[in-house]
Amino acid sequence: MLVKEYRICMPLTTEEYRVGQLYTISKHSHQESEKGEGVEVVKNEPHEDPVHGPGQFTEKRVHLSSKLPSWARAVTPRIFYITEKAWNYYPYTITADSHSLQCSFLPKFSIYIETKYEDNCGDSENIFHSDKILGDHEVSFLDIAFDEIPERYYRSLEDPRFFSSAKTGRGPLREGWRQHTKPIMCSYKLVSVKFEVWGLQTRVEQFVHKVIRDILLIGHRQAFAWVDEWCGMTMEEVRRYEQETQEATNELIGLVAPAISVSEVGEATATHSAPASAPSTPLSDEAPEFLAPPKTRPRKKSAPETLTLPALRERAGAE
């Protein structure tokens, strides 16, 4: 098992990010969904924990077959999805339980993620106080402005080095922004990846961590770049948006499912979100070194930068 801790700072408060995270995940999931692909929301319901209190439980199936690079499609079944379970007690969340986040056909592969959000620049040490970790683990600071992401996922409108928020006046982000930006918050993510296949374990676990790193950067960049879209929304409004986009996405990917029920559990109800394991998982088209790559194929053009949700817009206008 390979364990790493990622720290991602944002020019937001934790309370602001509570709304921004829900909005971003919902919009991003819908953007990346296609017929038969995308994020199927299986459950989204209140959950009470004896330690963390009231929260929200979500279960999603992330359908990935056509999103995989060519080298992965060659060794995976046509129907491929990842089951993601999340318990959210904002500002603390858990993605996957003791059985971990699992693939539909690969039981020896799992991911476990713990997340904590704090209003600081990432300087809290040993924030998880975890007894599951033996020895030291690597800590990586991810810079949403200056760390590179895969070229095919780059959009200039979502680049924090150039984006300036009309509503908040924040941005663009300059070199050293974490040291002087106010407000500032940090997402602390403790990620454990396990692949129990002899001869491939180390290389696969390292490769998956690289994928997770890219996912985290892309998701946090979008949350900031879309701030003018969600800034000022109440929790009730963003939850209604989440419910509507979930239902629209389930319909888009060709699934017949009951309406998603999103409920409150008192004032302390946690956000019903999930770490970024969206169908846009930025897996490289190039095979990792331990697999022989097939002949190169031209990459498909990126999806449009903006998404139009006619049904949601009409419904919002009617209100």
Secondary structure, 3 states (H helix, E strand, C coil): CEEEEEEEEECCCHHHHHHHHHHHHHHHHHHCCCCCCEEEEEEEEEEEECCCEEEEEEEEEEECHHHCCHHHHCCCCCCCEEEEEEEEECCEEEECCCCCEEECCCCCEEEEEEEEEECCCCCCCCCCCCCCCCCCCEEEEECCCCCCCCHHHCCHHHCCCCCCCCCCCCCCCCCCHHHHCCCCEEEEEEEEEEECCCCCHHHHHHHHHHHHHHHHHHHHHHHHHCHHHHCCCCHHHHHHHHHHHHHHHHHHCCCCCCCCCCCCCCCCCCCCCCCCCCCCCCCCCCCCCCCCCCCCCCCCCCCCCCCCCHHHHHHHHHC
